[in-house]
Amino acid sequence: MPMIRLTAPAGALTDQGLESVQRDLAAVLLRWEGAPDTAFFRAQAWSYLVELPPGAQITAEDDRPRFLVEVTVPQGALSERRRAGLVEEVTKTVLSAAGLAAEEALRVWVLVHEQPDGTWGAGGSVIRHADLVALAKGQRTDA
């Protein structure tokens, strides 16, 4: 049950990037989380795009666009290796969507929030990481 939110200044993404970045980020998140590529898990990977109005984001140095990606996953869903891979691929995905080169990577920040077990609810119930793991294993065997 991962969630990913990209905050970017309006106009900072290319037309093609604007069209595809949310699904691309959701797919990256599922891949690094190790979820099966099924309709159920794709439907649970929520992706948000928040576009800031002009002048809403600057630094003390300049007003070139910066990008903030916030990822929320159940605690225990990402190992250190998976977290590092997620941050790297999310950064590349955002740079591509903005038409920027790899040298601009410091303009993308990725914050990974791990939601403690028992504090995530959906459909009127508390969702536990172990339940998601069992569900994923079941869907893998169904494929």
TINU-561745 format. One record per residue: x, y, z of N, C-alpha, C in turn; residue in three letters. Coordinates in steps of 0.05 Angstrom, whole numbers, padded with zeros to 5 digits, always signed. Atoms other than C-alpha are relative to their C-alpha. Example, Ala and Ser with C-alpha at 12.3 -4.5 7.8 and 13.67 -1.06 7.14 Angstrom:
2
+00018-00024+00000+00246-00090+00156+00018+00024+00000ALA
-00016-00024-00001+00273-00021+00143-00015+00022+00014SER
***
This chain:
143
+00017-00024+00000+00000+00000+00000+00017+00025+00000MET
-00018-00023+00001+00053+00050-00020-00014+00025-00011PRO
+00010-00025+00010+00041+00123-00035+00024+00017-00007MET
-00022-00017+00009+00085+00172-00073-00011+00027-00009ILE
+00010-00026+00006+00077+00247-00080+00024+00017-00010ARG
-00020-00018+00012+00117+00293-00126-00011+00028+00002LEU
+00006-00029-00001+00116+00367-00111+00019+00014-00018THR
-00017-00013+00020+00141+00410-00168-00013+00027-00007ALA
+00011-00025+00010+00134+00481-00192-00016-00004-00026PRO
+00016+00001+00025+00080+00489-00246+00018+00007-00024ALA
-00015-00006+00024+00112+00486-00315+00028-00012+00001GLY
-00027+00011-00002+00175+00450-00290+00003-00027-00014ALA
-00001+00025+00014+00157+00384-00324-00006+00004-00029LEU
+00006-00001+00029+00156+00372-00399-00029-00010-00004THR
+00027+00009+00005+00089+00358-00431-00002-00030+00003ASP
+00000+00030-00002+00106+00284-00438+00005-00008+00029GLN
-00005+00006-00028+00134+00283-00367-00025+00004+00017GLY
+00024-00006-00015+00071+00315-00340-00021-00022-00004LEU
+00019+00020+00007+00030+00262-00375+00006-00028+00013GLU
-00007+00027-00008+00069+00201-00351+00013-00003+00028SER
-00016+00002-00024+00107+00218-00287-00014-00014+00023VAL
+00014+00013-00023+00054+00195-00237+00000-00030-00003GLN
+00000+00029+00004+00046+00125-00267+00029-00011+00001ARG
-00028+00009-00001+00121+00120-00277+00011-00002+00028ASP
-00009+00001-00028+00135+00137-00204-00013-00022+00015LEU
+00014+00021-00013+00082+00089-00180+00012-00027-00007ALA
-00012+00025+00008+00113+00033-00221+00027-00004+00012ALA
-00026+00001-00013+00182+00049-00195-00002-00009+00029VAL
+00004+00006-00028+00157+00047-00124-00008-00030+00004LEU
+00008+00028-00002+00122-00021-00133+00023-00019-00006LEU
-00022+00017+00007+00183-00050-00166+00020-00003+00023ARG
-00019+00000-00021+00230-00030-00110-00011-00011+00026TRP
+00013+00011-00023+00180-00050-00057-00002-00031-00002GLU
+00002+00029+00004+00179-00120-00088-00028-00010-00003GLY
+00028+00008+00003+00104-00121-00099-00003-00014-00027ALA
+00005+00013+00026+00077-00167-00154-00014+00020-00019PRO
+00011-00018+00021+00057-00133-00219-00028-00011-00007ASP
+00028+00008+00004-00018-00146-00212-00018+00025+00001THR
+00019-00022+00000-00079-00102-00221-00005+00010+00028ALA
+00006-00008-00028-00093-00103-00146+00022+00018+00011PHE
-00022-00016-00012-00024-00078-00126+00005+00026-00015PHE
-00002-00025+00015-00021-00027-00182-00021+00020+00009ARG
+00022-00017-00009-00088+00000-00158+00005+00012+00028ALA
-00006-00009-00027-00060+00008-00087+00024+00019+00001GLN
-00024-00018+00000+00002+00048-00108-00010+00028-00009ALA
+00011-00026+00006-00026+00118-00103+00023+00019-00006TRP
-00020-00019+00009+00013+00173-00138-00013+00027-00003SER
+00011-00027+00001+00001+00247-00129+00021+00019-00013TYR
-00016-00021+00011+00027+00307-00167-00011+00026+00011LEU
+00008-00026-00011+00025+00374-00131+00017+00021-00015VAL
-00014-00021+00014+00042+00433-00175-00003+00026+00015GLU
-00001-00025-00014+00063+00496-00140-00004+00024-00018LEU
+00003-00023+00017+00043+00564-00166+00027+00015-00003PRO
-00026-00015+00004+00098+00610-00194+00008+00015+00025PRO
-00011-00014-00023+00143+00637-00140-00003-00014+00027GLY
+00005+00014-00025+00122+00586-00088+00024-00016+00010ALA
-00024+00016-00008+00189+00550-00087+00025+00013-00011GLN
-00026-00011+00008+00258+00582-00089+00021-00009+00020ILE
-00020+00005-00021+00324+00574-00053+00013+00027+00006THR
-00014-00024-00007+00369+00626-00022+00018+00009-00023ALA
-00018-00005+00022+00411+00621-00086-00014+00009-00026GLU
+00013-00005+00026+00363+00620-00145-00029-00011+00000ASP
+00028+00010+00002+00293+00603-00169-00003-00022-00020ASP
+00002+00023+00017+00309+00543-00213-00018-00021+00014ARG
+00018+00019-00013+00257+00489-00201+00014-00022+00016PRO
-00009+00023-00016+00269+00438-00146-00024-00018+00002ARG
+00020+00020+00000+00230+00374-00138+00001-00016+00026PHE
+00001+00015-00025+00208+00340-00074-00018-00024-00005LEU
+00015+00025+00003+00186+00267-00076-00002-00012+00028VAL
+00005+00013-00026+00155+00238-00013-00012-00027-00005GLU
+00008+00028+00003+00147+00163-00009-00009-00010+00027VAL
+00010+00012-00025+00105+00129+00045-00005-00029-00005THR
+00003+00029+00002+00111+00054+00054-00003-00011+00028VAL
+00001+00013-00026+00095+00006+00110+00029-00006+00010PRO
-00027+00006-00012+00154-00002+00158+00007-00029-00005GLN
-00010+00026+00007+00196-00061+00137-00003-00007-00029GLY
+00004+00006+00028+00176-00057+00064+00025+00003-00017ALA
-00024-00006+00016+00244-00031+00041+00025-00006+00016LEU
-00026+00004-00012+00312-00058+00058+00017+00024-00007SER
-00018-00022+00006+00371-00010+00056+00007+00000-00030GLU
-00006+00002+00028+00388-00035-00014-00024+00009-00017ARG
+00023-00009+00015+00317-00026-00039-00006+00030+00003ARG
+00004-00029-00004+00312+00043-00008+00019+00016-00017ARG
-00020-00014+00017+00376+00065-00043-00007-00002-00029ALA
+00008+00003+00028+00353+00036-00109-00025+00017-00007GLY
+00024-00016+00003+00285+00070-00101+00007+00030-00003LEU
-00008-00028+00002+00317+00138-00088+00014+00006-00026VAL
-00014-00004+00025+00363+00131-00147-00019+00000-00024GLU
+00018+00001+00023+00309+00110-00196-00022+00022+00000GLU
+00019-00022-00002+00258+00161-00171+00013+00025-00010VAL
-00015-00024+00009+00310+00215-00181+00002+00001-00030THR
-00002+00002+00029+00323+00192-00252-00026+00005-00014LYS
+00026-00003+00012+00249+00189-00267-00009+00029+00000THR
+00007-00028-00002+00237+00260-00243+00017+00017-00019VAL
-00017-00015+00018+00297+00287-00280-00009-00004-00029LEU
+00009+00005+00027+00272+00254-00344-00026+00015-00005SER
+00025-00013+00004+00202+00281-00334+00003+00031-00002ALA
-00005-00029+00001+00231+00351-00326+00019+00008-00023ALA
-00019-00006+00022+00279+00344-00385+00027+00010+00009GLY
-00026-00009-00012+00340+00353-00340+00020-00022-00002LEU
-00022+00019+00001+00408+00320-00343+00007-00011+00027ALA
-00008+00013-00025+00437+00274-00290+00015+00019+00019ALA
-00016-00019-00016+00482+00332-00267-00018+00017+00017GLU
+00019-00016-00015+00419+00365-00240-00013-00016+00023GLU
+00012+00018-00019+00405+00308-00191-00005+00012+00028ALA
+00004-00012-00027+00413+00351-00129-00025+00018+00001LEU
+00026-00015+00000+00350+00388-00150-00024-00017+00006ARG
+00021+00019-00007+00311+00326-00133+00006-00011+00028VAL
-00002+00012-00026+00301+00307-00060-00021-00021+00003TRP
+00018+00022-00005+00269+00241-00040+00000-00006+00029VAL
+00003+00006-00029+00242+00231+00030-00017-00025+00002LEU
+00014+00026-00004+00223+00160+00049-00011+00000+00028VAL
+00013+00002-00026+00172+00156+00105-00010-00029+00004HIS
+00009+00027-00006+00162+00088+00137-00022+00001+00021GLU
+00023-00001-00018+00094+00082+00169+00001-00024+00019GLN
-00002+00022-00020+00098+00041+00234-00023-00020-00003PRO
+00020+00021+00003+00061-00025+00232-00024+00005+00018ASP
+00024-00004-00016-00011-00020+00256-00010+00029-00001GLY
+00009-00028+00001-00017+00055+00238-00009+00007-00028THR
+00010-00005+00027-00040+00048+00166-00027-00014-00003TRP
+00027+00011+00003-00114+00038+00153-00010+00005-00028GLY
+00013-00002+00026-00153+00026+00089-00024-00018+00000ALA
+00025+00015+00002-00223+00002+00074-00013-00005+00027GLY
+00012+00003-00027-00242+00012+00147+00015-00019+00019GLY
-00016+00019-00017-00188-00035+00174+00029+00009+00002SER
-00029-00004-00002-00117-00031+00199+00013-00020-00018VAL
-00015+00017+00019-00070-00058+00147+00028-00005+00013ILE
-00026+00008-00011-00009-00096+00173+00018-00009-00022ARG
-00020+00008+00020+00055-00108+00134-00001-00030-00006HIS
+00000+00029+00004+00052-00183+00145-00024-00009-00017ALA
+00023+00007+00017-00018-00185+00113+00006+00007-00029ASP
-00007-00008+00027+00009-00148+00052+00020-00020-00012LEU
-00020+00020+00009+00068-00197+00047-00015-00026-00008VAL
+00015+00024+00006+00020-00256+00050-00017+00003-00025ALA
+00016-00005+00024-00025-00225-00002+00017+00000-00025LEU
-00019+00000+00023+00034-00212-00048+00009-00028-00007ALA
-00009+00028+00006+00058-00284-00042-00023-00015-00013LYS
+00023+00013+00012-00012-00308-00058-00004+00008-00029GLY
+00004-00010+00027-00017-00264-00119+00023-00009-00019GLN
-00022+00010+00016+00052-00286-00143-00006-00028-00010ARG
+00006+00028+00008+00029-00359-00143-00023-00002-00019THR
+00023+00000+00019-00035-00341-00180+00008+00007-00028ASP
-00008-00010+00026+00004-00311-00238+00009-00023-00018ALA
***
